[in-house]
Amino acid sequence: MLKFILALALTALIAAPALADGMDYAPRRYYPQRFYLPPEQHVIEVVQPPWSGNFIINGARFTARSPSCFGWAAGERIRLLAGDWNARCAVAVFYRWGLNELQREGAAGG
């Protein structure tokens, strides 16, 4: 038993300087990673019959409300300003990207 106590005391004397260096434990820091994605780009998928104002956008049917929407064609880039992409709204407002101009139009969902 005496050997065990002496070994314990000797270990404490040897380890004491290592514990007395005053270094604190540095916690792991969390650096949040942010992924920036480009804005969504949607197009008019189908206009059927052509120039009718009946569109399929993002898999949902939309009907044009103003006559200026009747000239929209399949493949034109659009952006949703108000409403829902899945046509769960009474009125959706889209921007149509034309030849260096931005045109604001409305279409009814359903």
N, C-alpha and C positions, 0 to 999 in steps of 0.2 A: 504494500500500500504506500510505503514511503517512496518507492521508486516512481509510482504514478504521480504523487503530489509534486515531487521534484521535477519530473518531466513536464508537468503542467505549468509550474512556475517558470521553468526555463523557456518554455514556448511563449509564455506571456511576456517575458523580458525581451526575447528576440523579436516578437511581433509588435511590441509597443512603439518603436520608432516608425514602423510602416503605417500605423494608425494615427500617428501624431503629425502627419504632414499637412493637415488642415485642408485637404482637398475635399470639396463637396461633390456630391453626386450630381452630374449634369443630366437633367431629364431629357428625354427625347423630345425634340421639337417637331411640330406638325407644320408642314408647309403645304398649304392647299394647292392642288394643281387645277388650273382652269383651262378648259378646252373651249376655244372660241370657234364656233361653226359659222359658215357663211349663211346669210339669210336664205330662207326657203325660196325655191324657184318652182313655180307651178305653171303649167300651160293648159290651154283649152284642148281637151283630148278629142272631143267629137262635136261637130255641129251637124245635126241631122233633122230635117233635110238642110242642105247648104243654104246659108244666108237667111235662115228662118228665125234665129234667136233662141233656139232650143239647144242648150249646151250640156255637155257632160264634162265636169271639172272635178278632178280628184275622185272620180267614181260616183259622183252625185249629180243629179239633174238640176239644172237651173234654167229659168225662162227669162228672156230679156224683158225689161219694163219700158225702156226708151227705144225709139227707132234707130238711134245712133249705134245701138248694140248689134243690130242686125248685120252689120258689116264685119263682125268678128269672124275669124277663120280658125280652123284647128291648127294647133302648133304655136299660137301666139302666146307670149309670156304675159302672165297676169300676177297681181298681188292682191290679197284680200285686205280690205280696210275695215269693214264692219260685217258682222254675221258669222257664219260657221262654214267650214270647209265641207261638212257632211250634210249641208242643206237642212239643218234643223232650226231654221229661222224663217221669218216672214220675208225679210229683205236682206240681201247681201250686197255690199258695195265693193267693186273691184277697180283696180287700176290696170289699164292695158298699156303695155309698153309698145309704143309705135316707133315711127322713124324719128328718133331724137325728141319725142314729145311724150308727155304723160297724160293719159285721158282717163277721166273718172266716170265710171258708169255704174248703174245699178242693175241687179238682176234678182228675181224672186226665186227662193228655194222651193223645192218640192217637186 
